[in-house]
């Protein structure tokens, strides 16, 4: 364990802050972690991060060595941040392979680096949990200072805060971190009472297309069901795990997560999980999608199928999720990264954000130049894609005012 302590002043009184870096989430108690957890975001739950570690999906052997940051005041935990030593860029989804190549071509080492993100989970959310939001600014400052000092002491090339909320990213930009803009496609709930009401916001052409896609599922005698919480059994997860692995095997890869993770996660945070299963006319399960959710958002995470059916991917991964959001009055749905085919099914292109501190000033200047050009390209890309959305004009203007 590495300990770095700081002393500063806040509100005209002494405010002693200690920043610690822990080799495992089990080095902090669940009670202390939960004392900062004022957000329902499922991927920062103590149980989720612990599940990744105890099932060995996250470890130094997997290229993800935990080094979580803990901030304490008078021995009380006031902030926590998931943090990992990375020896490659696998499972991050904010791609920096070209940066690593540039280092290599110049005879320098890009790895190891420090990354604050949720392993294998490209879902925007908080990256620091605070017990007291009034101290956010000074805490971010002290975390930033300690991350930089740690990088100097331990020879990390850089620090990366991936897919954080915009407010956090803006705070890190004040600490000499460079802003990176990416994009994703999200669905937004326009106070819909049912799926048909959602379709009414669309142009007639795309409304017909979606009805046609959903009709094909019925014509092929495929039945879908949504199971959530404690109703999800280990046997169901065994079935789903086959789908999950097949998705990767088709690309000549192996899934990042093992079966122990899936078996354990439904036991430790059942309140955050929704499973979609598709069954053919013979009673065999042929496809599935695993989703997580909180009080505002649904997150589509993993999907796979054993048999191919027309439009089954759209139904399993998108339409079932949209129906779930409407029924549970969730505000939005993040179905996962990439995929322009999502646009005409009602998923809006939005910007996502990351922050990067590059220790070597020469590379920082070059990367800053790259990020500025990349940002301009992505903003232009998103504007161009917005015109492809299937919504009526009046809905479009109202929708983008809200988001």
Secondary structure, 3 states (H helix, E strand, C coil): CEEEEEEEEECCEEEEEEEEEECCHHHCCHHHHHCCCCCCCHHHCHHHHHHHHHCCCCCHHHCEEECEEEEEECCEEEEEECCEEECCCCCCCCCCHHHHHHHHHCCCCCCCEEEECCCCCCCCECCCEECCHHHHHHHHHHHHHHHHHHHHHHCCCEEEEEEECHHHHHHHHCCCCEEEEEEEEEEECCCCCCHHHHHHCECHHHHHHHHHHHHHHHHCCCEEEEEEHHHCCHHHHHHHHHHHHHHHHCCCCCCCCCHHHHHHHHHHCHHHEEEEEEECCCCCEEEEEEEEECCCEEEEEEEEECCCCCCHHHHHHHHHHHHHHHHCCCCEEECCCCCHHHHHHCCEEEEEEEEEEECCHHHHHHHHHHHHHHHHHHHHHHHHHHCCCCECHHHHHHHHHHC
